[in-house]
Amino acid sequence: QDKANWYQVSLVVFKNKNSPLGNEKWRPPAELELAYPEGAIDLEDAANISGKRTAFRTTEPTDTEFKEVLSSLKLSSNYEVMTSKSWLQPGLDTKNAVPVLINAGKEYEGLYELSGSVTLVVSRYLHIKTDLWLSEYTQRVEVVAPWWQDENGNDNSQANETAFDPYGTAQSTDTENAPAQPYTNTDFVVEPSPVANDRYEAIQTVELKQSRRMRSGELHYLDNPLFGVVVKVIPHKAK
């Protein structure tokens, strides 16, 4: 890393509020192979790191052009900024490049509206790789019958009592000498109501999976009809 050129990567991911979808067809979420790449990392919080130049820590963007674009997106009624990130890193080749995790937007019990990763690769040219997906979730409620009922709602509690017979008392008519049961029905009270389990399920997922060759100092825009990324990579010199 000491011999590599260093860069500041600044990007903003935004959602298009007025997307003209038209006849656009998206693959069902179940058909998509969505996964974080091996070795992907979260950016470190700059507040927890010393002033020494450190790879993959959050920084404030320094490029004027990028900051102007970010400000315009925040002020526009046509777009919703989902996340904006800036960090320092050395230029790494394809074999050693480190993907940066992106999770943003609304959260649904550990699932994010926006997920994926962004990777800067430096070979002969700079390349920015985006593997992002934007999902729309719905809440599914599943009603599960209690353990003492079958799927048709019939009471199986008597059958369950007989089945639970660790001492073999069901076969014995000698109630006077039979061992004591470990518990009786009076030891607990059960409510005769079904259990409702809720979960979130993606009903639409749209990918932004691109690789763009770029030059340092140039603003680049990657998008699909639903969301986009503006990214700029500039050289960074150690102070």
PyMOL commands that set and color helices and strands:
alter all, ss='L'
color gray80, all
select helices_A, chain A and resi 29-31+46-48+64-75+157-163+169-171+185-187
alter helices_A, ss='H'
color red, helices_A
select strands_A, chain A and resi 6-16+79-90+100-108+111-122+126-144+195-214+219-223+227-236
alter strands_A, ss='S'
color yellow, strands_A
deselect
rebuild
show_as cartoon
